[in-house]
Amino acid sequence: STLQHGGVMQKRLSIATIDTETIGLQPKNYVYDLGIVFHDKKGNVAGTYNSLVEEVWCNPKLMMGAFYAGKVFSHYSRMLQDGQITIQPWQTIIDDVQAIIAAHDVGVMAAYNLGFDIGAIKRTSALLGTGPLLPSPNFKLLDIWRFACETILQQGNFRQLAIANGWRSEKGNFRTSAEVAYKYLTRKLEFSESHTALDDCRIETEILAKCF
């Protein structure tokens, strides 16, 4: 899978927002779908990357454990048929992403609940015997969820809308998922995350731009 251009490439591309779909929860949440949106702080998208992980996707025993296994037919089959996504070995994915990061001087990797995605990527690399996804230990990491909780989800309007729409847990805590944050920002109250990596990256990119 290659970088798909969605606008004019800027001189410095600062942020890569990532999302992973995995076959399960810890400690064996290996990645089967990796999506990335390359953008600036204003949310201007320069390009995207999306690939299925061949070693996981083509392993029926592993994929049966995927939390969203039903999307194999409802979403991914159509995406593959339409050329919207490819299947690549994990090492090829790492090589592709590192090349894009280096070529465009990306300095920040972001994700909503960053720890989950980073952990899943590390476990997948350990399982498949490959190196790290990030090319440098000096790479900056940004958790969009934490950023959102400290900014837009502190607003009084959010609390009012959350109460009106039942965005609270059984204990009364406000829900702060990417889906809820996106509903609040866009007022698209019927919105539901697709839980495919690239689509989720797109909404997380919008949320991050609003946080900035």
N, C-alpha and C positions, 0 to 999 in steps of 0.2 A: 504494500500500500504506500502511496506517495502523498506528499503534501498537496492538497487540493486548494487552489487559490480561490478566496472568496472576496478579494478586494485588493487595493493597492498595497504592496509590501512596503512597510515603513522602514526607515533607516535603522532603527533599533527596535527589535521585537522583544518586549520585556517579560511577557508572562505566557506560560503554558499551563492551561487549566486541564486537568486530567480527570477521568472517571474510569473505574473498572467494574465489570460485572464478573462475579466469581461463582464457583460451583457450590459454595457453602460458606459457613461461618468459620471463625478460628477454631482449631489451629490448621485447618486444611482448606482455607479459602483461596484456591488457586485461580488465577485470572483466565477467563476464556474470551473476554471482549475488552479491548483497550481503546479508549477514545481520547483525543486531545484536541483542544482548540487553542490556536496561537493568536494572541491578541495584545492590545495595549490596555492601559488603565481605564480608558474611556469605553472599552468594550468593542473597539474596532477590530474586526476579525480579519486576519491576514491569511489564514489557512487552517486546514483541519487534517487530522490523521485518524484512521480507524482500521483496526484489523482484529480478526479472530485469531486465537492462539491454536495453531494446528495440533500440537501435542495434547491439548486438553479438549478442544472441540471435537476432534476425531476419535476420542476415547469414550465409547458409550458408557462404560462403568463410571467414569468420572462425571460425565454430563448428566447422568440420571440423578446426581446429587445437586444439580444446579437449582438454586432457589426459584429462578424464573425459567425452568426447563421448557415450559409450554411455549415460550417465545421462539424456540427453535423453528417451529412451523409458522407461528402467527406473524413473526417479524423477520427473523434472520433469513429464512429461505427466500423470501421476496427480495430482501436487500442483496443477497448474493446473486440472485437472478438478474436484478437490475444493475449490478455492478457498483452498488453503493458501499460495499465492504468486501474485503478479501480475506483469505485464510493464509497466514504466514507462520513459519517456525518462530519460536520465541526469540532465538538469537537474531533472526532477520529483523524482527520488530525492534529489538534493542538497538541494532546497528542503524536502522532507518531513523529512529527517534533521536539518537545521539547525533547523527549527521545533520538533521534538521535544526536541532538545538545549537550545534556549533556554527552552522551556516548563518543563522540569524541572530546569534548572540543573545539567546534567551537566558535570562538570569534568575527567573523566579518560577517555581513550580507550585501551582495552587490546586486545591481540591476541597470539596465540601466534606468535612470529616476526614481530613488529610491522613490521619494515622491509619485508618482502615485501608486506604488505597496503597499507601507506602508499604504497609505490612504485607498486603496481598502480593504486591510486585516482588518484594524480597523473597517471600515464600515460593513464588513461582520460579524465580531464578535459582533458588536453592534446589528445588525439585528437578529442574531441567538442566542443572549444571552449567549455568551461564553467569556472566558478570552482571554488575549493577546497571540499572537503567540510566541513572544520572551520571553524566560524564565527569563530574567534579564534586568533591566533598564540600566545596565552598558554595555550592548551589543553594540559593535561598528557598525556604519552604514557607507557604502561607496557607493557613487553614481558613477557608471561606466561611465555614460554619461559625468559628469563633469570632471572626471579623464581623459577620452579620449580627451575632448576638450582642456585640459591643456597640453597634451603630443602628442600623435600620430597625432591628427587632426590639430596640429600646424605646421606640417612638410610641407616644400615646395612641396614635391612630391604629398601630398594629394591635395593641392590647384590646382596643374597642372592637376591631374587626375579628380578632381571635375569639373573643367572648361571644360575639354574635353568631359566629360560624362553628362554634364548638371545637376550636383548635386547642384543646386542653386535654391533658392526660387524666386518668381516673383520680390521681392525687391532686388535680387542679393546676399542674404546671403547664405553662404555655408550650405548645409544640413548636419546634424550631427547625424542622426538616427543610431541605431544599424545595420540596414541593410547596410547603406552607409559605416559605419566604417568597417564592415566585408568585403564588396566588396573591399575596399581599401587595407586592410591587406592581403587578399587572392588573389586579382586580379581576383576573380570569378565575373566578371561584370554582368553576367546574373542571379546571385543569387537573390532569393526572399524569405523573411522570411515566415515561415509557419504559424506564429501567433498561434501556440500551445505552451503551457507554457514550456515544457521540451526542445523542439527543440530550442526555443529562448534562454533558459538558456545556452545551449551548445555553441552557437555562442558568447554569452555575456561573458562566461568563457574564450574563446579564446581571445576576445578583452581585457579583464582585464589582462590576462597574458602578452599580448604585452605592455600594459600600464606600468606594473611593470618593 
